[in-house]
Amino acid sequence: MIKNLVINNIALIDRLDINFERGLTVLSGETGSGKSIIIDSLAFVLGDRADKTLIKYGEEIAEVTALFEVASDCPVLEKLKENGYGDDCEILLNRKMSVSGKNEIRINGKTSTLAILKEICSELVDIFGQGQHLSLLNENNQLSVLDAFCNFNGIDTELKSVLANRLSVINKELKSYGGSEAERERLLDILKYQIDEIKAANLDEQEEEQLLSAHKRMVNAEKISNALKFSIEVLNGEMGAVEKISQSVGYLRPIVSIESEAEELISRLQSARLEIDDITVNLDGIFSSVEFSSAEVDRVEEHLEKIRILKRKYGGSVSEVLKFLSEAEIKYENLKNSAERIEELNRQKYDIICKMYELAVKKSNIRKETALDLSERIMSELSDLGMDGTRFEIYFNDDVTLEGYAEAPSADGIDKVRFLMSANVGEPLKPLSKVISGGEMSRFMLAVKNITALAEKIPTMVFDEIDTGISGNMAQMVANKLACVSRDKNYGYQSIVITHLPQICAMADVNLFIEKHEHNGKTLTNVRVLESFEQRAEEVARLMGSVGKHAIVNAEELIEWSNAYKNGIGG
């Protein structure tokens, strides 16, 4: 059971420190006072989705801490021990979230992951919200509801975790071979086309760079030609550099005998002339190669376009395209020689499907046996809740043959189920969604949750407005049922209920009143324990919608009747 819940900076809550007791705890208050925020906070610390909009406006961090106490035989202790959190019967959970999206989870003071938190808390608390009505009405969810009550004795694990995984591996390999002979031939054609297309291009990793360089020269041929032509003229044309150097040498020769450095300078000028002559020869050579034929330009552009297409189809670079080619050739050879391997895989696949079908049939038999027992238990629970004439059955589809199962083998088995119900004597069974009213749905869900808690030994059940659509005598029956299951030694779980019904409020072992108030210009949610008989009577009268002393008298009578009822059932 939950002993304490501390909430910091969640929605309208600044700080709340709530103690819980065994038995039936009822949360009541005006609409919008913050009752559901408390349940949302509990769900958050139990591993529900972290929604940053829950963080109180103006705050950076929201935090919730919950303290639980469980019996020494509670299944959750084994999970705690397996994950290194000890096996103490007191369990402390803490979770924080920030506006930046950071999450911090601790179990018994040690950090934890969200997955571990959810796994552990699934054994601690079951929260039933109004949205589960719609979930149960959806026939796609009804098989999983039935499975929650089934004991498959390892069949489910073998079917889902072992055989289905093997089948998946085989299907994946078969898919790589095409899956069928026609698909295999199609893949061979595709691979051959790809291989031939790449090979026809005669790719080389350095070729693209060379072609790009050549293409750049081609498109700039006129510019290059002019630059070379003018350079040659400047160096070796009339009055060019060579002629100027010759003139300079001629001017220096007469002073060789007079100026000691003149001879060295002449030597250097002659060396410079030789260098310029060599440069000019190179320039002439380049100049003569600048002109390109249109056919050559077309050839380069066509080949570059082929490379671009191949890169777009098979990789972002020539090296990637060549890698694709290598892999495609290996695939082609493997696929071409895969007939024997495909035959072997199909044989293995059939063997696995046969084993899966055998387990699926066993699983179906267990489901059908469980469905009969569950139907009887649900009708018994509904009878306690004032639905004496109700009939409930779980309908199964026709048996599936091995051939039918092999067409679409499923780890869930061969069953599809529908929940059928008749709420009135003489009426035929119809799908749950077609016949059940809002009030009946609330009682039906309470019946299912009671059985779930008993089967799974979940110590704490939370009902967020279980009273939807009920009133009068039906409301009293629901209140009686909540009292029974939260006090009876055979059930023994803690119930926390949000309600607007006076009958449920009067039946509470602990009444928590949720209210809003203003403080320093802010609206805050507060929780007040209704400790005195008078305080409880006032709240029950408020829920009755009555005023005056007669309303208080009626509320007191309802509380006294409820106390007598609880004393009568013991616990």
N, C-alpha and C positions, 0 to 999 in steps of 0.2 A: 504493500500500500504506500501511497505518497504521504509523507509526514509534513513536508514543508515546501513551499514554493516562494522564491524571492524573485521579483520582477523589477528590473531597472530600465527606465527610458524606453518603454514600449508604448507607442501610440499616445493615449491620454494618461498613461501611468508614469508617474515620476519615480516612485518606489513603493512597492507593496511587499509585505512579508506576511504570507498566509499560512497558518497551521491547519492541517487536516486531521480528521479523526477516522476511526473505523465506522462502518455502517453507512448510512445514507446522508450525504451532504448536499444541500440544496442551495443553489445560487439564484437569487431573485433580485429584481430591481426594475426601474423604469426602462422602457425601450431606449437604446442608445447610451445606456449608462456605462457600458464597458464589460458586460458579462462575457461576451464572446472573445473579447481581447484577452481575457485571462486564459481561456481555453486555447486561443492561438499561441499564447506565450508558452503554455505547457507543451503544445504540439511542437513548437520551435525547439525547446530543449530536448525533446524526444527524437529530433532528427528531421522534422518537417522542413519544407523548402524555406530557405532564408530569403525573406522579402525585405529589401532595404526600406520600403515604404512604412514598415512597422516601427522604424526608429523614430523616437519622439522628436518633433520639430525642434531644431536648434541644437540637438545633441549629436555627438560624433559616434558614440558607441552604445549599443543596447546589450543587456546581459540578463540571462535567466539562470537561476540555480534551483535544482530540485533534489530533495532528499527522500529516498525510498527505504522502506524496511520490508524485507521479504522473509518467508519461512525458509527453514534450512533445507527443505526438499524442493524449493522453487527451481525450475529448469534454468532460469537465467544465471544462477550461480555457476553452473558448469561452463557457460559461455564466457562469463567474466574471468574465470580461472584460465580457460583456453587462451584468452587474449592478453593475459598478464596483468589483470586488474584485481587479483586476489579473489577471495571467496567470502568476504565479510557480508553479513546479512543486511548491513546498512550500505546503501549505494548512493554516492553523491555525483550528480551530473551538473556540468556547467558548460554553457555555450555563450559566446559573444559574437556579435557581428558589428562591423563598422560601415560608415557611409562609403568607404573606399571599396567595400566588397570583401574585406578580409574576414575570415571565419576562424574562430578558435574554439576547440572542443576539448573538454577534460572529463575523464571518468575516474572517480576516486583520486583526483589530483593529478592523474597522468594524462598526457595528451592522447587524443584519439582521432580516428578518421570518421567521416560521416557514415560510411558503410558499416563500420563496427557499431557505432552508436545506434543506428537503425536496427541492426540485428539484435542487439541486446534489449533495446526498448520495446521491440515487438513482443517480448515476454513479460513486460512490466505493465503496460497500459494499452487499452483499446479505446480509441476515441471514435464515437459515433456522431457524425454530423449530418445535417439535413441532406447534403449532397449524396449520401449513400443510398437514399431512397431511389434515386434515378439509376445509380449503379446496379442495384439489385433487380430493377425492372428490365434492364438490358439483358436479353437472353444470351448475349456473348459472354457475359460475366457469370452466368449462373452455374456453369460447369466448375469454375474455380471455387465458387462458394461450396458446392458439394464436396470438392476435393479437400477442402480445409477440414472436413469431418472424417475423411477416409484414412485408414491406416494401411498403406500399401506394402508394408513389410519389406522394403528395399526394392520392390518392383519398379517403382517410379524412378529411383536413382539409376538402376540398371538400364531402364528404357531411355531416359533423357541424357544422362551423363556419360554412358558407355556406348550403347548401340547407336544412338542418334549421332554421336560425335564420329564414330567410325563410318557411318553412312555418309556423313557430310564430307569426310576426307575422300572417300571413294568417288562421290559425285563430283567433287572438285577436280580429281584427276581425270575422270571421264569427260568432264567439260573441256579439259585441256586437249582431249583427243577429238572433241567435236560432239560427244554425247550420243550420236547415232551415225550410221554409215553415210547417210545423205549429208549430214552436217560435217562429217570428216572429209568427204570429197569436196565440199564447199570450202573448207579451211585449206585444203591442199591447193585448190585453185587460187585462192587469195594469196597464200604464201608464195606460190610459184610466180605469180604476177609481180609481187613485191620484190622478190629476189631478182627476177629478170630485169625489172625496171632499174634497180640500183646498179646491177652489174653492167648494163648497157651504157651507163654514164662514165665508166672507167674512172672512178673517183680516186683522187690522191689527196692526202691531207694538206700538202703544200701547194697543190695546184690552184686552189681557189685564190690564195693570196697573189700568186703570180698572174693569174688571169685578171684580177681586180687592178693590179698595177699596170698591166698592158692596156686594159680598157681605159684607165685613167689617161695614159699617154695618147691613146687614140682620139679621145674626145677633146684633148688639148693639143693636138698635133700642130695646128697653125700657130698657136702661141709659142710652143717649143721651137718650131722652125724659125720663127722671127728672132727669137732670143739667140739661137745658135748663129744665125746668119750675121746678125749685128756684132756678136762677140768676135766672130772670125774676122770681119772687116776691121774692127777696132784693133785687133792684134796684128793682122797680116795684110791689111789692105793698104791702099795708097796713103802715105803719111800715118801708117799705123804704128804700133808699138815696136815691131821689128825694125822698120825703117828708122824710127827715132833713136833706137839703141845704136844702129849702125852710124848714124850721124854723131851721136855722143862719143863713140869710140874714135871716130875721125877727128873730133875736136881735141881729144885727150892725147893722141899719139905724139904730136909735136912737143909736148911738155914732159915726156917721160924722163928725158935726161935732166930736166930742171926740177920736177916735183917727184919726190921719192915714192909717193903713194899712188901716182897716176897709173903705174903699170898694174898694181893690184886691182885698182878700180876697173881698168879695162878688162882684166880677167873675169872679174865678177859680172860685168855687163855681158861679156860673151857667154858666160854660163847661163845668165838670165835669158839671153836670146835662144839658146838651145832648149831651155825649159819651155819658153813660149812657143817655139817651133813644135815641140812635142804636144803641147796642149792644143795647138791649132790642128795638128793631125787628128787628135782624138775628137775635137769638135767637128771636123769634117766627116769623120766616121759616123758620129751620132747623127749629124745632119742628113747624111745619105740614107739613114735607116728610119727617119721620122715619117716618111710618107707610107700610108697604109692603104691597101686596096679595100674596097667596100666589102668584098667577099670575106676578107680576113676580119673586118670589124663585125660582120654578121655572125661569123663562126664563134668569136669570143662572146658576143652578147647571147647567142643561143645556148652556149655551154654554161654560162653564168646563170641563165634562167633555169636550166635543168637542175643546177645545184640548188638554187633557191627553192624550187618546187620540192626536191627531195628532202631538204632541210625542214620545210614546212610540214611534210607528211611523216617523216621518220625521225626527226631530231633537230635540235637547235644548232648543230654544227656538223661538219663533214665527219668528224670522228664519231659523233653519235649515230650518224646514218650508217657508217661502216660497222659500228657495234650492232645496230639493229639488223643489218645484213647477216652478220655472223650468227646472231641468235635465231633469225628466221631460217637460216640454212639448217641449224640443229633441229629446230622444231619440225621442219619439213621432213627431214630424214626420220625423226622419231615417229611422226605421224604416218609416214608412208609405210613404216614397218610396225605399226601399232596393233594390227588385227588380233594377234595372239594376246597381247596385254589387255585389250578391250574385252575380249572374251573372258579372260580370267577375272577382270574387275566386275563384269556383269554377273559372273557366277558368285563372287563374294558378296555383291550387292543383294542378290536374291536370297542368299543364306541369311544375311543380316535382317532383311525385311521379314523373312519367315520367323526369326527369333523375336523381332519386334512385335509381329502380329500375335505370336503366342503370348507374350507378356501383355499386350494390349487387351487381349481377350480376358486374361486373368484380372487385369486392372478394371475392366468393364464389369466383371462379376462382383468384384469388391464394391464398386460404385453402386451397383444395383442392390446389393445387400444393405449397404449403408443408407441408400436412398429410402428404403422401406422403414428402417429404424428412425432416420431423421424425420421423415414425414409424420410418423406417429408422435415423436417428441415435440415437433412443431405444433401439431394439432392439440397435444396436451397443454402446451404453453398457451396457445391461443384460447383454449377453453378457460384457463385461469384468468385470461384477460377479457372474458365476456364474449368470446366468439365460439359458442358451444356448437353451433351447427356447421362450422367451417370444415370443409374437406380440402386436403392438400396432397398433391401427388407430384412426383418428379417423373416426367415423361422422357423416355429414351427413344432415340431413332432406331430403325430396324437394324438387325445385325449386319455387319459388313463382312463380306467374304475376303479371303486372302487376296484374290485377284483385284477386288475393289480397293483394298487397303494399299496394295502395291502401286496403284496409280498415283497415290499421294500419301506416302507413309508419314505419320505424324507422331512425335514423341508424346503428344497428349493422349494418344490412343485412338479408339474407334468411335467414341461416344460424342453425341450432341444431345444436350438435355434442355428441357423447358420446364419451368415451374408452373404448374397448373393449380388453380384454386377455385373453389365455389364457396362464397361467403354466406350463402343462404340455402336452407334445406330445399331440395327439389330442383335446384339450378344445376346445369351441367358444369363440368370442369372446363375452365377456359384459361388462356395464358394470364399470368399474374398481372401484367400491365393492362389487360382489358377489363378486369373486374374489380380491382382493389381500389378502395377510396383512400383519401389522405389519412383519415383516422385509423383505418384498418392497416394501412402501410406502416404507421408508427408502431402499432402493436405487433405487427408481423416482424418488424426489425428488432423490436425488444425481445421477442421470442427467440429469434435467430441468435442475437447477441448473448442471451442468457445461456443458450446451449454451447455457443463458442467458448465463452468464458469458463464454463464447467469442463469442457473437453481439453482446453489448452491451459487450464489453471492460471489464467491471467488474473492477477490480484486486484487490479483497479480498472473499473469501467467508467467511462465518461460519456454522458449523453447531453449533446447540445440541442436543447429544445425537442426532446422526445415526444412532447405533448402535441405536436402539430396535428390539427384536425380533430382533436378529441375534446370532449367536455362531459359534464354530468356524471352518470353512473360509470361510463367507460373511463373517465378520468380517475374515478375512485379505484377502479380495478387496476389501472396502471400503477397508481400510487401503492396499492396493496402489494402488487408484484415486486415493485422496487424495494419495498420494505422486506419482503420475504427473502429475496436473493441477496440482500446486503446484510441479513442477520442470521439466516439459516446456516447451521454448521456444515451442511452438505455442500453449500455454495461458498459462503464465507468470503465474498469479495467486496471490496469497497466500491460504493457507487457515488459518483459526483454528477449532479444533474442541474442543468439550467432549465428553469421552468417559468411559465406564466400562470400555472394552474394552482389554485388554493389547496386542492386535495393533496398534491404532491408536496407543496410547501409545508402543509400541516403534518405530513408524515415524516419529515426530516428528523434525523438525529442531531444534525447541526445545521443551523440556518445562517447563511452569509448574505448580507444585504449589500448590493453593489450600487453606489451612488456617485454622481458627479458634483463637484463644487468648484468655485472659482477661488484662485489664490494668486495674488500679485498679477492680476490681468490674464491669468492662464486657467484653462479648464482642465481639471485633474480628476481621475477616477480613484475612488477610495472603497475599501472593503470594511464592513462593520459586522462583527459577530453579534447576532441577536440572542443574547444570553438569557434574558428574563422571559417568563411566560407572557408578560404584557407586550413586550416588543414583538414576539412571534405572532401574537394575536393581531396586533396592528397590521403586520405585513400580510397575514392571511386575509384579513378584512379588506385590505387594499386590493388584493388580487381578486377578491369576490366582486369588486366594483361597487361595494356598498359603503354607506356612511352612517354615522351615528352610533348610539350605544347598542342598538339591536344588531348592527353589523359586528361589533366586537363580541357580543354574546354568541352569535352564530360561529364566529371564528374560534372562540374559546371551546365551544362544544365540538367543533371539528377536530381541534388539536387534542382534546381529551379523548375523543373516540379513537383517534389515530394512535395515541399512546396506549390505550387499552388493547387495540389490535396488535401492536408490536409486542406488548407483554404477553399476549396470547400465543404468539408464534415462537417466543423464546429467542435464543441466540445470545 
